Amino acid sequence: MTLPDGPIEAITFDFWNTLIAEDGTSQDHRSEHWVEALVGHGHDIDEAGMSAGMDELWRWYNVEWQAKRVVTAEVAVTKLVEALGVEPTPPLVATMLEVLHAGRDPEHMTVAPGIGDALEAIRTGGVRVGIICDVGFTPAPTLRRYLAHYGLLGYFDAWSFSDEVGTYKPDPKIYTHARSSLGVTGAMAHIGDLRRTDIAGAHDVGWLALRYTGLNDDSSELPDGDVVIGHHREIAAALGL
């Protein structure tokens, strides 16, 4: 591995499957509460119908995500309601949005092993720390709340969430936003689990790209990271700290 010219001044982290992972029941959680919301507004929807609607929603979202067309929580909820054959009235959409803003109980999530110690070491080494995250259906304020729950929020100097920046990785604009927000002009690095978004995006802007496999190992044949690590304890060495 060859480090960029000069020391790494800042590193950005992907969020999902790099800092925190869901336990696989998040869709069930949303489905249950959305059925309750729809029934409460007078619509006859059961779990099976909701499951089919959410499957359709995810298929549509993945097309939008790969095309870098940002989907806000409100747009996602509206799309789901329409897929269920229900009129997306403002009161219904507002009730369903509350489910996304409330989020899940963080105790049902997995924090990447060793991330706290790694962030402490990075900050001690004088490197600034940010987040570049492609938000799914859970909005940025809720993701910040998850980090705060686990005592991690204070390690980050800036955030570039897709629903706030207006684009997804690997669009260089979200990386440029991160650099500007962090206030650095020198060499930077990004770490994430996905080759198409995290690795390609970092390479496109000339950053050191680290692929993290501890929570998800992307086995696609797309170009790999400059460094591949299985535990966050390896980051400091990869940055030359």
RAWO-V328868 format. One record per helix or strand. SS is the DSSP state (a for helix, b for strand). FROM is the first residue (numbers start at 1). LEN is the number of residues. If there is no record, write none. Layout:
# RAWO-V328868
ss->[SS;SS]
from->[FROM;FROM]
len->[LEN;LEN]
This chain:
# RAWO-V328868
ss->[b;b;b;a;a;a;a;a;b;a;b;a;a;b;a;a;b;a;b;b;a]
from->[8;16;20;26;47;73;90;106;109;115;128;140;153;158;162;172;187;195;208;227;232]
len->[6;1;3;15;20;11;13;3;3;10;6;10;3;4;4;11;6;10;5;3;7]
